[in-house]
Structure formats: C-alpha cells, structure tokens
Amino acid sequence: MMRLLMRMLIIMLLFLCTGCWDMREINYLAIVNMTAADIDPKTGKFIAYYQVINPTSMSAKQSGPTKASVYTYTVTEESPGLLTEKTNTVMSRMLFTPHLQCYVFTERYANQGLRDLINYLEQFTDRRTNVYAVVTDAPLQKVMYSFTPLDRIPGRNIRMMMDWQARSLGMSRRMTQLKDIVEGIPLSRPTIVPMLHFHGDGQASQSDRVESIDAIEPGFELADGAVFLQAKMAGKVDRDTMTLFFVLNGEASKSFDNLKVNGAHVDVEANHIKVKRYWGKSRLRITIHSNLKVLYNGQKSPLTARNAHQIEMAFNKSFQKQADQFVQLAKQKHWDLLGIGDTKQGRGRWRDFDVTFDVSSKATVFGNTRTPYQ
C-alpha cells in the first residue's frame, strides 16, 4: 500500500515540474540555434550574432514558396552581460538558448581570449558550454548570413559535420566543445578547435539557395584547427596535424594516408590504432600499431604477401616521419601537443623530454580483388 501511495505521489509531483512543460509558450521564444562573437576593431565593442529558427519554415504543413529556415540578428554592446537586454530592441521574442548547436568565434576575438565570455556563460544555467565551438577565418557577415544545403539550419549543419568527422576518425569523444576550452585552461596541453572556412565571393543569404545545384560555393568547409592555450588562440595547424594530435593523444583510432609504393599511389585507412607510452627519466617512447585497409591501389601488379609488406613498410615510414615533424612543431611553437607537462613524469619540464616513435602496421583489408584490371 505504501509503495502505491509513493508512486501516486511521484506522479502528482511530475505534474508540478516545469522542465519541458514551461509555461512560456513557444510563440514568445526566439529559439537560438547558432551564435557568433566578434570584436569591433575600432571601438573594442562586443558584437554578437544570434541565428534564430523560423518556426513557420519548419511546419510540415507548409505550402507555397520556401521560407527562410533561420533569421540572423546582430547586436553590439560594451560587454557580454548587456547583450540579452539589447536583443529586446531588435527581437519581438525572448532569447532562448538551451537548444544552441554551435558557437562561432572570429580569429580576432579568439586571439584576444575567451575567458570573459566563458565567465559570463558560467553564471547562467541555460547558457551551455557543452556546445560545439569553431573558429572562422571568414567575415561573420558571410558565415551568419548564409543558408546551407541538405540541412537547412546552419547550426545543425555544422554540428552534424563535426559529428561525422568525429565518427570518421573513430574518436572516443565528441569534437571540441566550448567546455573543452574551459577544462584546458589549467593544462599544459593545448586544445584544438576546428576551423570553419567559407568558400565563395558573397554570402548565400537568399532562400532560393536551396534551388542551387552547387553545394560548395558559397558554402562552409570544416578543416584545419585553431590552437588554444589558457582559452586564448595561439596559432593554427592543418587538418593532418589536427588528426595526428587526436591519434597520438589516444582520442582517435583512425587516420588516412596517401603512400608511394613501387612508384604508384596507394591510399590507405589506418584503423584500430593503438597508442602506448613508455616513460624513462627524460625519455618518452610511443608505440603505434594499426591495421591497414587499402582504399586505392594504383599498382598494376597483383597484390602479393610481399607487396602487402611493402605497403606496411611505406605506411610505417610515412607515419614515423609525420610523428617526428609533429614533435618538432611542438618544440618550435612551444606547444605541449602531447600533454607531457600534465603527467607526473613531465610536469613542468616537458621540453626536456626526448620523444621517439615505434610504428608497426598490418595490412588486413584489400577489397574484392587482388589482381588489377589491365
């Protein structure tokens, strides 16, 4: 009997919970899907862009011409704390950010540092930091005033691109979120945030963008990475270096490479990558083992056990070279890319460590045929 009463009490209490049954009707909310931040170089004022979902464009009963899926609002203030109040001057609805998909920062703003913005966001329970973050080298007017193909909502489009890239690299976690920048503030190892590039002369700001067959220009590309130290952008790396960063730190289990074997191109996917670290007094030996899948074999001769071994040797040599260059880049830029300074062995002296690599691989997948057509 007591158990039944407890269940009834719990059910009654559920009706009192606000959660998703918030009394604020959706007609009073401006649901923000993506937001961007920049600094005015002349005045130093904070510029915020809010991309708000257009509810009528999402209606299943929509008929007639295609409507804009989102609208972008821009407000400028002396500091982040006054932005929400400032939106009342341009929006007819209340700013609602719990469904935010992505933060976009300009290089100019990222170089100045994100601490002030992070401290501001951490004061509010509905201003999330577990949201994807990207840095763009394009003007925000182009990024925030452009529609995207396939996924009509740009913020969701960027999130899905980042999710797909994480899966293609076999990552054990999601791509970089704002909270990763926050958690990286006290660490020696940098945080790498994806770079968002924009292709094309002008923004795709017209709703007839959905009628264009060209999905690339104007449009987004998610490649390369911005390096953050203590929540401030310190430089950039290319896409291959960013992938190597995730692999060598045990956060990704796949990579791709183009090899030269017997004078021909061979494309391989390295998967199930296992990385282990062995520490000495001032020495770190890292072993890497992976299985290889041949994606393209430009060789004209049949694939034999000897040739498979040649592919393995070519991959091992290529990966070893990339890893050595990775360590040299870390020393040149003074970036602890391997996070040695965050370990008990290397705390405070990561630059003193001699890092070496032992690379091994096994070619296991070759496709449907071992003999190419002549």
N, C-alpha and C positions, 0 to 999 in steps of 0.2 A: 504493500500500500504506500509506504514511504517513497519507494522508487517511482511509483506512478505519479505521486504528488510532485516529486522533484522534476520529472520530465515535463509536467504541465507548467511548472514554474519557469523552467528554462524556455519553453515555447512562448510563454507570455512575455518574458524579458526580451526575446528576439524581436517582438513587435515594437519594442521601445528603442531598439538600436537604430542609429541614423545610417551608418555605412552607405550602401548604395541607394537606400530609400531616403536620401537627403531631401528635405522639404524645398530646397531650391530647385525649381523647375528648370529643365534644360533650356527653355526659351530665355532664361535670364543669364545663361552662361556663355562665355566666349571660350570654347574648348581649344586650348593651345596645343598644337601638335609638334611644332619646332620653334626654337627661339635662337637668336643670334646676338652677339655682342661685339661692339667696336668702340674705339675712342676717336673723338674728333681731334685731328692733329693740330688744329688751330686753337680751339678753345679748351681742349682737355676734357670736354664733357662726355658722359657715358651715353652711347647710342644703343638702344635695344630694338630688335625686330621680333615681332610676335606673329607667327603664322597660325591663323585661326581656321578651324574646319568650318566649312559652309554646310550646315545640316541639310538644307534643301537639295544639295548636289548628291547627297548620299541616299536619298529616298529611292526605294525600289520601285515606286510608282511614278517616278519622274518621266515626263514626256516632253517632246519639243527639243530645242537646241541644247547642246551640252552646256552645263553651268560650271562655273569655276569651283573646283573642289576645296580651295582654301583662299583666304584673303590675308594679305600681309599688312600689319600696322607697324609704324615706326614712331618711337618716342625718344626724346632726348632730355637728360637731366644731369645735375651736378654729380649725383651718386646713385647707386642701385636702389637704396631704400625708398626713394621717391617715385620710382618708376610705376608701381602699381597704381598709385593715386593719379599719376599723369595719364594713364590709359583711360581714365574716366572722361578725358577731354576729347578723345577720338573714337571711343567704343561706346556702343549702346548697351553692352552687356558686361557682366563681371568676369574679370580674368580668372580662368580655371586651368591650373597647370598639372594636376595629378596624372593626366594622360599624355604628358610630354614624351616624345620619342627621341629627340636629339638636341644637343647644344652645338652651335656653330660659333667658333671664335676666329676672328681675323688674326693674321700673323702679328699685326701691330699691337693688338690687345694682348695676345698670348706672350709676346716679348716683354710686355710691361709686368705681367704676372696676374694670376687668377685668385690670389689669396683673399682680396677684398670681396670678390664675388662669392667665393666659397663660404667665407664667414657670414655673409648676408644670407645665403641659401640655407645654411645650417640652423638658422634661427626659426625656420618655419617647417612644420611637419609636412606640409603639402608641397614644398619646393624640393623636389627629389634630386639626389646626387647619384642614384643608381640608374642613370640615363646615359646613353651613348654620347660621346663627345668627339668632335672633329675640329681640325684647324684648316682654314681655307686660305689659299693664296690669291683668290679672286675677290673682286669687289662684292660686298654683301648685296648690293642692289641687283647683281646678276644672280647670285645664289638664292636669295629670298624672294625674288620676283619671277621665278621660273617654275613651270609645271614639269612633271616627269611622266614618261610613258610607262606602260604596264601597271605601275602603282600610282594612282592619281594623286595621292597625298605625298608630297616630297619628304616629309619627316619619316614616314613609314617606309618610303623607298630607300632612304639612306640606312635605316635600321636593318631592313631586310638584306641589303647589300653587305653590311657588316656581319650579319648572322651567317650569310652564305660564305663569306671569306673565311670566317672562323671555322666553319664545317670543312671547307676545302683544305684547310691546314691541319685538321684534326686537333683543334685546340681544346684543352681541358677546361677552359673558361671562356667567357664572352670576350668580344673585342673590347677595347678600352672604354671604360665609363668614367664619368666625372669623379666618382668615388675613388677610382684607381689613382687619379692625380692627387686626391686628398690623402690617401693612405701612403703615397710615395713621398710626401713632404719630408718625413724624418729619415728616409732611407738614402743609402749611398747609390743604389741602382736607380737609373733614370726610369721614367715612364714614357712609353712611346705611344703617341696618339695618331691615328690615321689622318692623312692629308686629303682634303677634298678639293679637286681641281674642277675648273669649269671650261668647257670647250665651246667655242663659238664667239662671234662678234657681239651679239646682243642677247638679252635675256629672252626666254621663251615665256612671255608674260600673257599671251593671248590664249583663250580657252580652245582655239582651233589647233593648238599644239597637238591635240590627240588625233588630228587628221593627217599629221606629217609622218611620212614613212621613215625619215631619218631620225633614228633614236639616239644618235650620238651628239650631233650639233644642231642647236645648242643643247648642252646637257652636262651631267656630272660624271666624274671619274674618281673613284676612291683608290688612291695609290700613294706610295711613299709614306713617311712618318715624321711627325714633329717630336723632338726630344725635349722632355720636361725634367727640370731639376728644381726641387723645392717650389713646385707649382708655377714655374716660370720657364717659358720656351727658351732652350739654349742652342737649338740648331735643328737640322733636318737630316734624314737618312733616306736612301732609296728603298724601293719595295723589297728587293732581295735582302738587304741588310736588316730590315724590319722582320722579315720571315726568319732569318738566322737568329735574331735576338730572341724570338719566341721559342725556337727549336733548342738553342743552347741553354736556355733557362728552364727547359723542361715543360713549357707551356703549349707546345705544338708538336705533333708527331708526324707531320708530312712536309715535304718540300719538293720542288721541281727543278730540273736542271737540263740544259742542252749540252751534250757532250760531243766530242770529235773522236770517233773510233775508226781506225783504218782510213782516215781521210773523209769519212762520211758523217753526217749529222745523226745523232741518236738522242731522242728526248726520253727522259725517264722521270718517273714519280717515285720518290723515296717515301716509304710508309712504315708504320710501326717503328719509328725511330726511338731508340733507347739511348739515353744520355746518362752517364755516371761520372762522378767526380772523385778523384783520389788526391788527398792532400798530403803535402810534405811541409817542411818548415817554412820555406818560401817558394814553394813549387805547387802548381796545380796541374794534374794530368786529367784530361777529359777524354773519355772513350765514347765513341758514337757508333752504333750499329743500326743498320736499316735493311729492309727488304726492298728490292727494286722491281718496279713494273715498267716494262718498255712500252712507251706510248707511241713512239715512231722510230722506225729503224731504216735509215737511208742506205744501209749497206746492201750490196747486190748479192753477196754470197749467202748460202744457207746458214742459219744460226746454229752453231755447234756449242758443245760444252766449253771448248777453248775460246770461242768468240764471246760467250756469256761471261767468262772470266775476264776478258779484255774490257767488257763494258763495266764490270765491277771495279776493275783497277782504274779505269778512266773516271768513274764517279768518285772513288776514294781520293784520287789526286785532286780533282776539282773541289770537292768539299773541304779537303785539308787546306787548299790554297785560300778559299773563301774564309775559313775559320781563322787562319793566320792574319789575313787582312782585317778581319773583324777586331782582333786583339790590337793590331796596330792603330786602327781608327780610334779605339777606346783610349789608348795612350796619347795619341795626338790631340784629341778633343778633351782629354781629362774627364771622360765619362766612364764610370764603372759599369760597363754594359753587362758584365757577368755577375754583378752583385757580390763580388768578393768581399767588399767592405762591410757587408751586412752579416757576415758569418763570424763565428768566434775565432776562426783561424786567421782571417784577414782584416778584422776590424781596425780601421784607422791606418792601414798600410797596404791597401790593395795594389798600389802602383809597384810595390816591391816584389810582387809575385811573377814568377816565370810560368807562363801558361803554354802547355803543349797539348796536341790532339793526336789520338789514335783512331783512325777511321776504318771501319770494315763494313762490307755490304754483301748481300746475296741476291742475285737476280732470280726471281721466282715466277714472274708472270710475263709471257711473251706474246700473247694474243692468240689468234686462231691458226696461224701458220708460221712455221719456222723457215720456209723457203719462199723468198720474194718472187713475185711475177716478173718475168723478163720481157 
